[in-house]
Amino acid sequence: MLFCPPQARGVDIYSYHINSTINSRYAITVITSRVINRLSESKEVHFQVKIPNNAFISKFSITIDGKTYDGVVKEKEEAQQQYSQAVSRGESAGMVSSVGRTLEEFKTTVTVAAFSKVTFELVYEELLQRQHGKYQLLINARPMQPVADFKIDVTIYESSRVSFLEVTDPANEEIRHGLTVTKSDKTWVEIYLAHQQQTRCRNVCGENGLDMDLIITYDVERTKSIGEIKVLFFVHFFAPTDIERIPKNVVFVIDQSGSMSGRKIIQTRWALLKILDDLAKDDHFGLITFNNEVKVWKPELVQATETNLESARSFVTQILNQGDTDINAAVLRGAEMLNKHSQDQSASILILLTDGMPNTGETDTTKIQANVKEAIGGKFPFYCLGFGLDVKLDFLEKLAEENNGLARRIYENSDPYLQLKGFYEEVANPLLTNVQLKYTGAANLTQTRFSQYYQGSEIVVAGQLTDSLDTLETEITGTSKNSAVTYKHSTNISTGFLLQDTYIRRLWGFLTVKQLLIKEKILHGQEKEAARKEALDLSLKYTFVTPLTSMVVMKPQDQDVQVAQKPKEKDYVNGGFFMNGELVSNGFRRILIQFKDKYYLKLSTHNIRYYDGLNDLTFLWEQEPPEFQIDSVSMILKDNEMDVTMGTIRVVFLLHKENGEFFLWPDVKLPPNADIKGIFGKANLQYEELPGSLINLGDKQVVLCCRSNATDYRRSSAPVLGCWLVPYESVLPGEFSNFILV
């Protein structure tokens, strides 16, 4: 997305091109934006783009006055000094941040002289992963103003014929008229929209131009069970279709501790009920819930008969949240159940859903990892689903990746039920277990052993060939439902593959770095350092911005330095969230929320109104509509509580009644490290009592006045709590007058 704020009128984007080339599932996308300052004074120009978080940025340049300034990828520590110096000067040194669950945002600014032009070019690369039987390319197209020369080109080169292709945007006539799809030896998608079309297309256009996500979905024909093999720097795509589904043994380990309150436990119950409906008759399953105690629905796995499913549904509906979190005992119990169950002609899976860290039983995460690894013993994969923004995802990633699984965050701010269900569907139909791929005459291979292969997915292996090799011999072994299976194939090496060698070489580098970064997290000692060094060397060689590298951008004309770094998933941005209210005796009569200058929510003691320019909805407190969700905004109304999420900020509004008077109270749920200011922008404060009527409050010593009682209106029960009275200056981030609106 390229963003030019309203005050920068006279700064025009006259050309905006997005060119994405997919070669053997490997996509390289180039975004080029050309801007002119038509004013008689210098102006600051903003470049702001959203890219998939699975991608690596590999190039960025600014061209101004005929000179090109290229970003340079360096080791993170080497770039840190420049980054720290920029921060100490008060400059916004960071260029990349996480936005939502699938995107990252790259942004920078440059000052452009009067009547001058600037060109921005950003390149990012990604390996498209096959899920649910298809590949998906996501392109964010948001110039945020109509552009005279706007174009999106997507070219797909696949050695197997593209079997189907879909381009999202089903209803926009203007975009449909600007769309061209061509199929020949390559598949070509082009969208060209004239200036006026960019303001007329329904839902995704307006006076600020185009604002849409372009999603291209496709798959290829699969005529060979062995899959596709491309040589030199080679890549092997293995996704056989001639295999019968294997019955599975699955144990769900569900956190029901006190922190799983509200929508978390409700959405978990919904998802489990739907998953139970989707179990096949030949599957076996088990359910475990835990807090400070472990509760097993049945002592051993049972078949998914209708009688057992009905009993399981009854168990699920009675899951309530209370107590502490003993992850160690619960996971070990789940592993024990799977180990005791027969593994013949079946595939076993262990799935953990939790929102927190262990705080009872074994709480040492290193010991828990060792215990779980020993209990599983490499016999089946372990998947960890972390619920919410404050979950310790690093711990869950290590737990899962040491046991042939993966960890995934479940975002509670919009559609956790669909996320849980979607994850389960990815692993619902195993086709092979104990898959191993062997290549004669190949070196520097990526991962070649996989515990399971699931329907609709794809195994990808890349490597390098020896110089003197004429043919690549491939052998794949695995276990299907009824027997061991073996695939063998010989591939002739010819110069016909040289044209795509650059793409395959970069694909190999991309996949190798991804897998080395996973290894670096779970290995120890010299092995850990070796994996880190190799990942760093390859990141620098292919100029990938990864967790180990940074891109240093030296701006023209002695402007400041910026550093692009791969953000961690836990780095969140609040995205412009404002809330204020009108007070009555006990709480608020009205509350107004504004988010990103686009989304508005007005709450009163009578009703709730939401509007965003396209939608204008009013709810009564007495009614309970289904969950409403659009973009990064969601709302759930239940039992006089309106649960609202905007971006990464979540607020639960409670409607109270006291002495015949209704009033509102907001309960703000802050993500970790949230940069929120205001009366309700403080996390729960921790204090330490000192001798002499003093307490330590953060980094301050505060004189206590006296004890008093206060009602906690953040709870529907409104309990009365004993409190210390302290001067307001000790907790407010500024003058009290700053928080009063007239």
N, C-alpha and C positions, 0 to 999 in steps of 0.2 A: 504494500500500500504506500503510495506517495501522498504526503499530506502537506498542503500549503494552507496555513491558517488564514481566516478572513482578513486579518489586518495586513496581509501581504498582497493586497490587490495590485495588479500590475505585474505580478510574477506569474507567468503562464507556462504550463506544461504544453509544449507544442508537439511533442512526440512521446508515445509511451508504448513500448513493444515488450511482449513476453514471448520468448522462444524456448520451447522445451523439446528436447530430443530424447526419445527413449530407445535405447539399443540393448536388446536382450534384457529387458526389465530394469536396466540402469538408466536413470533419468538425470540429465544435466539441463538445468533451467537457467536462462539468462534473462534478467530484467534490465532494460535500458530505458532511462528516462532523460529526456532533453528539455531543459527549462531555460526561459529567457526572462531577464529583468527588463521590462519596458519602461521603467521609471528613470527619472533623472538623478536618482540617488542610489546608493548601495542598499541592498536588501538581503536579509537572511533567508535562505532557501532550505526547506526541510525535506529530507528523503527518509521515508518510513515504509518498510516492507514487512509483511508477515510470510514466514516460510514454515514448512513442516518441521516439527522438532526432531524427527528421525534423520533429517538431512544434515550435511556438513557444508558450511560456507567454504568455498574454495578460491574465490576471487572477489575483490571490490576495488573499484577505481573511480576517481573524480577527474574529469577533464575540464579545464578552464583556461581560457586565453591560449588555446592550442597546446597546452602542456598537460600531460596525464600524470596523476599521482596515484600510484598503486599501493594498496595495503600490503604489508609484509607479515607473513606468518612466522612467529617466533615461539620458542619455548615459553610457557606461561611465566616462569620465574624471571626470565630475561625481560619480559614485557612489563612485569609488575612494578618496576621502579617508575617507568613512564606513567603507568596507570595511577600509582600512588601520588605522584607529583601533580597530576591533573586534578585528582580529588582534593588534595590539600589546597589547591588554588580555587576551589569552589566550582570547578567545571564538572559538567555531567560527562564523566569519562566512559561510562558503560554504554555500549552500543547495542547489545543483544539482551533480551529478557524473555521469560516465558509468559505467554498469554493463553490462558485456557489449557485444555488437556492435550491438544495436538499441534499447537503453533508456537513459534518464537517470533519475536519482533526485532528487526534490525532497523536502527534509526541513526541519523546523523544530520548535521547542519553545516552549511558553508555560506560565507558572505560573498555575494555576487555583485560586482561593480555595475554602475548604471549602464543600461543598454548592452549588457554582456550576457553570454550564454554559459551554461554549465551542463555537463553530461555525467550522469551517474550510471554505473554498470555493476550489477551484483550477480554472481554466479553461485548456485548451490547444487549439490549432488545428493542423490538418494537411490537406494535399491528398493524397488517396489516389492512389497511382500504379498504373497498370495494368501488371501483370507476369504473363506466362504466361496471358494471356487473362482475368484476373480482378483485382478490387480486394480489398484485405484491411484490415480494421480490427482492431487489437489493443488489448485492454483488460486491464490487470492488475488483478485483484480479490484483494486481500490485506488484509482488515481485521485479521487475526491474532488475532481473538477472535470468538466467535459474537455476532451483532448481532440485537437484537429486530426492527428494521425495516431489512432489507437488500433492495436492489432495484437491478437494472440495466435501463435502458431504452435501446434503440437505435432510432431512427427514420430511415428512408431515404426521401428525396424525390428521384426521378429522373423527368425528363420522358418518357424512354423506359422501357418496362416492364422491371422486373427479371426477367431471364431465368432466373437460378438463384440460390439463396441457401443457404449451409451455415453451421451453427453448430457449432464444435468442442465436443467433449465427448461422444464417441460411446458411452461405456460407463457413465457414471455415472447410475444410475437415479434417485437423489435429485434431481440437477440436471435430468434430463430431465423429471421430474414438475413441476419448477418453471419450465419453459421454455414460453413462448407465442410463436408466430410467426403474425402476421396480415398478409395481403396485400390491399390495395385500391388506392386512389389513392396510397397510400404503403405502405411495408413497415415493419412494427413488430415488434421482437424484445424480449421482456421476460423477465427471470429474477427470480423472487421465491422466496427460500428462507426457510422458517421457521427459528426458532432451533435446533431439534433437527436439522433437515436439514443445517445447516452443520457438524455434527460427524459425520454418518454417511456422507456421499458418499465413494466409494472414491477413493483416491490423492490427491485434492485437498482433503480435509477432515480434521479431527482435533479434538483438544481445544482447539486454538488457532483453530478456525474455518476459514473458506475460504482457500484458497491456490491460485489457478488463473489461467491465461491464457485469456481468452475471445477467440476469433478468429472474426470474421464475414467470410465470403468471398462475394462476389457479382459479377455482371456484368449488363449491360443488353442489350436487343435492339438490333440495328444494322440498320435498314431502309434507311438512306440512306448512300451512299458518301461524301457530303460531310461527314457527321457531324452532331453536335448544335451548335446555336448559340443562346445565350441573350443577350438584348440589354440595353440601357442601359449599365451597366458590364457588358460582355459577356465571355463565355468560350466558346471553341470547342474541342470535343473531336473530334479527327480520328483515326479508327481503321478505315479501310476493310477490307472482307473479300473484295472481289471481284477480288483481284489475285493473279497467279501468283507463286510464290516465285522470287527471283533467285538464280542460282548465285553463290557467293562465292569470293573469293580471300583466303586468310587465311595470315598468317605468324606463327608463335609464336616469340618471342625469350625463351629460358629461361636464367636465371642458374644457373650450376653452379660458382660460386666456393666457397671453403672454408667460408663461413658458412652455406651451404645444407646442412649436414650433418644426419645423422639422419633424423628423420621428415619434415623439409621436402622433401628430395630424394626420399624414398620416396613421399610423398603426391603430389608433382608428377608422378612417373612414372605412378602409378595414374591420376591425372586425365587426363594426356595420352593414355594408352592407351584410356580410355573415350571421350574426345573424338574420337580417330581412328576409333573404331567408329561414331560418330554422323555422320561426314562423308557428305554426299550424293555420289552418283557423278559429278555434274556440277560439284562443287566442285574447286578447285585449292588446293594448300597447300604450305607450306614450313616447315622447322624450323631454327632457329638456336640453338646453345648458346654461352655465353660465360663466360669468367673473365678472365684477362689476355690471352687470345687469343679470336678469334671462329671458331667451327667451324660450317660450313654442311653440312647433310645432303645437299642437292642444290643445285647452283649456280643453279637457277631453279625456279619453282613447277611442280608436276606435278599431273596429274589424280588424283583419289581412286579409282584402280582398286584391285582387290584385291591385285595384285602390288606396287604402290607402297605401299599401306597395310601390307602384311606387312614390307616393307623398313623402313618408318618405325617400326613396332613394335620391330623389332630394334634400331634406332638408339636409341629411347627407353629400352629396358631397360639400355642400356650407359652412360647418362648418370651420371657420377660427379662428386662435388664436390671441387674443389681450386683453389687459385690466388686471384687478386685479382678485382676487379670493374671491367670497362671497359664501362659502359653506353653511352657515346657511340658507340663503334665498332660495337657490336652492333645498336643501333637504326637507325643510318644504313645498315647493310648490309640490314636488313629492309626499310626504305623503298626502297632501291635495287631490291630484288627485286620489290616490288610495282609500282614505277614502270615497270620493264622489261616487266612482264606486261601483256597486252592487257586493257583495262578495258571493252571492248564487252560489253554485255548481261550485266554482272556487277557485284558490289559487293565492294570491297576493304576489308580490316580488318587492322590491325597490333596485336598483343597482346604486352605485355611482362610477364614475371613475374620479380620480383627481391625480395631480402630486405634489400638494403643500399644504401649510397651509393657512387658511383664513387670508387675509390681508385687507379686506374691509367689511363693514357691521358689523355684530357681529363677533368679533375676539377672544373673551374669549372662549377657548375650553371647559371649564367646563359648561358654559352657553349653548353652542351649544349642548353638550351632553344632558343636561336637556331638552332643547327645542325639540330635535329630539325624545327623549324617550317619552315625553308627547304627541307629535304629532302622533307617531306610536301606542302607547298604547298597545303594545303586540299583535297587530292584524295581523302582517305579518313580515317576516324577512327582515333585511336590510344588504346588502352585500357591502363592500367597497373594491375597487381595487385601490391600490396605485401605480402610475406609476413612475418608476425610483428609483435610489439609495438614493436620497436626500429627499424623501417623509417622513413625520413624521408618521411612521407606528404605533407607540404607540397610537396616537390620533385616527387613523382610527380603530384600534383594539377595543378600548373602545367604540367608536360609534357603531360598528357592534355587539360586544358581548353583549352589554346591550340590544340589540334588536333582539336576537335569530339568529344572522347571524355570519359572519366571515369576517376578512380582509385578503387580500392576496396581496403580492407585485407582480407587473408586471415588469419583468426585460426587460429593453429596449435594452439590449446589444446583443440580438440574435433574438428571435422570438416572440415579443409581440403580434402580430396578432394571432398566434396559442395559446398563453396563454389565451388571452381574449376569444377566441372561445371555448377553452377547458373548461374554468370555466363555461361559459354559458351552455355548454352541460351537466354539472353536475346538474344544476337546471332546465333544460328545460322541464322535464316531472314529475311534482308532481303527486303522487298517493294517498297520504293521507294528511290531515291537522289535527291539534289539536290532535296529538297522545299522549296517556298517557298509561303507563305500570304500573300495580299494582301487588304486590306479597304478599301473605298471609304468615306470619311467617318469613319474611326476614328483615334484618337490614343493616345499613351502605350502602345504595344503591347509585350507581352513578346516573347520570341524568336520570330521568324517564319521563320528558315531552319534546316533540319535536314539534315545530310549523309545520314542514312539513317533509314528507318522500318522497324521490325522486327515480325514477326508476334507477336501477343499483347501488344503495347505500345500506347501511345496518345500522340499529340501534343496538347499543351494550349497554347492561346494565349489570352491575356486582354488586354483593352484598354478604352478609353473611347470613347463615341460623341459626335459633335458634336450640339449642341442642336437644330438644325433638320432632322435626318435623319429621313426616313420609313421608309426601308428600308436594310438593311445588305447591301451587295454583296460577295460573297466569291468569290475565285478561288484555286484551289490547283493548282500545277504540280509535276510530278516526272517521274522516269524509271522505267519498269517494266522487266520482262525484255525485252519486244519493242519498246517504243515509248515516246515521250513521252506523258504523260497529263495531262488538265486536268479539273478539277471546278469548276463554277460554281453559285452558289446565291444567291437573294435572300431575306432574312428581314424580314418586316414587324415594325416596332417598335410595340408596343402596351403599354398600361398593365397588361396581364395579367402582365407580368414584374416589376411593382413590388414584389410581396410578397417575392420572393426577392432583391431588389436588395442588401439588406444582406449576404447571404451572398456574392453574386457580387463585390461591392465588396471584401470582406475577402479573398476568393480572389485577386482581382487584386493586392491589396497583398501577400499572402503570396508569390505566385509572383514578383512583381516584386522583392521583397527578396531572395528566394533567388537569382535570376539576377544581381542587382547585386552580391551578395556574391562570386559566382564571378568576375564581371568585375573587381571590385576587387583580386582576387588576381593577375590576369594583366596588368592594364593598368599604365601608368607615367605619372609626371608629373601634369599637370593632369587628364587623363582618369581616372586612378586616384582623385584627390581628388574629382572630380565624382561618380563612381560611389559612393564612400564616403558623401559628403554626402547623396545622394539616398536611399541605403539607410538611413542614420541617420534622416533626416526621416520616411520612411515607417514605420520601426520605432517611432518616438515617436508618430506619428499613430495607428497601430493598436495601440499598447501591446504590441508583440511584444518578448519577451526574446530578443535575437539576439546574435551576437558583438560587436555595436557598442553594445549597451545593457545595462543592469542594472535589476533591480527592487529598490528599497529598501523593506524592511519595517520600519516603526516599531512595535515591539511595545507592547502596552498596559502600563499601570502602571509606566512608566519602566524596563521591562526592556530588554535590549540590542537593538541594531540588527543586522539581517541583510540580506545582499545576495544576490539570485538572479542568477546569470550563466549564459549559455549555455556549457557546457563544451566544450573542444576534445576531439577524439576521442582525443588522446594523454593525457588526464587519466584516470589509472586509480586504482582503490581496491583495496587488497588484500583487504578484506572479512573480516578476522578469521582469520588463518592462523597456526597454532601447530605447531611441530615440536620434539620432543626425542627423545633416544635413550639407550640403555644402552651404555656403552663396553666394549670388550675391548682387547686389546693393540694392534691395528693400526687398528681402526675401531669399528663398532657391532655389537652382537649383536641389538639390537631398536631399531626406530624407530617412533614414534607421531606421526601427523598428525591434527589436529583443525581443521575448517574450518566457520565460521559456526555453531558449536554444533549441527551437524546431521550433518555428514559426517565419518566416521572411517576412517583407514587404518592398519593395524598391519602392519609388515614385520618378519620375522625371517629368519634364514639358512635356514629350512626352507620357509616359505610366506608368502603375503600375504593378509590378510583385509580386506575392505571392507564397511562397513555404514552405513546411514543411517536406520534405522527401518523402511524398506520393503524394502530389499535387504540380504542378508547373503551375501556371496560369498567363497570362498576359492580362491586360485590357488597352484599349485606352481611353483617357479622353473623346473622342467624343461618345463612345458607352455607353449604359445604360443597363447593364445586370441585371437580377433579383438578389435579395439578395443572397449572398454567405455566408454560415455558416458551420463551422465545429468545434466540441468541444466547446471551449469558445471563438472562434474567429468569428467575423461576419463583412461583408463589404457591403455597399450600395453606388453605384455610381449614382449621379443624378445632372444635371445642374452644372458641373464643381466642384462638391463637393464629396469627398470620405469620407464617414462616417464609421469609423473603431472602433471596440470594441475588446479588447483583455483582457480577465479576467474582472476586474472591472474598467479598464481604457478605456475611450472613447476619441477619437481624431477625429475631423472633419478637413480634409485637403482641402484647397481652392486653386484653380488654378486662379491666377490673371494675367492681362495683363496691363502693363503701359509703355507708350512711345515705343510701339512695342516690348517690352520684356516680356516673360512669367516668372512667378516665383510662388513658393508654399508658403503657410503659414498654420501652424497648430493651431487649436483652441482646447486646451486641456480641457476636461470636467472631473473635479475631483469628485470622490465620497467623502462623508463626512469622515473626519479624515484620508484622504489618506496620506501615508508616501511617498511622491514624492519629489525628490530633483532635482534642475537644474533650468535653466533660465525659462523654461516653467512649472516648478513644483510648482509655487506659485499660491494660490487662489487669487481672486480679493482682493487687499489690501484696507483696510479702513483707512482713515487718518482724523485728526482733525487739523485745522489751529489754530495757536497760535500767539500772538503778537510778533513782532520783527522778521519776516521772518522765523518762525519756524513752523514745523508741528509735531504732534504725529503720528508716523508710527509704529503701533504695540506697542512694549515696548521701542521704541527708540524715541528720539527727533532729528530731522533732520533739517539742515539748508537748506533753499530753495535757489536755484540759480536764476531762472527766469522762466517766462512762455514761453511755446512754443506750437506749433501745431504738432500733430502726427496722422498718418493715422492708423485707426483700421482695419487691414487686416483680423481680425477674422470674419468680416461681408462681404458678397459678394458685398455689396454696397460700401465698403471701406470708411466709413465716416471719416471726419477730426475732431479730438477732441482737445480741449484745455487741456494742461497738465502742471504740474510742473516738472522741471528738478531737480533730486536729485542725490547725489553720488551713484554709483552702489553698493558700499559696504553696503549701508543701506538696500538693498533688496536681494542681492545674498547670499545664505547660504554657504559662503566659498570664497576662492580666485578666481579671474576671470580666472586665468590660469588653474584652475581645470576643466573649462568647454570648453576648446579648445582642439580639436583633430587635429593632423597633419597627 
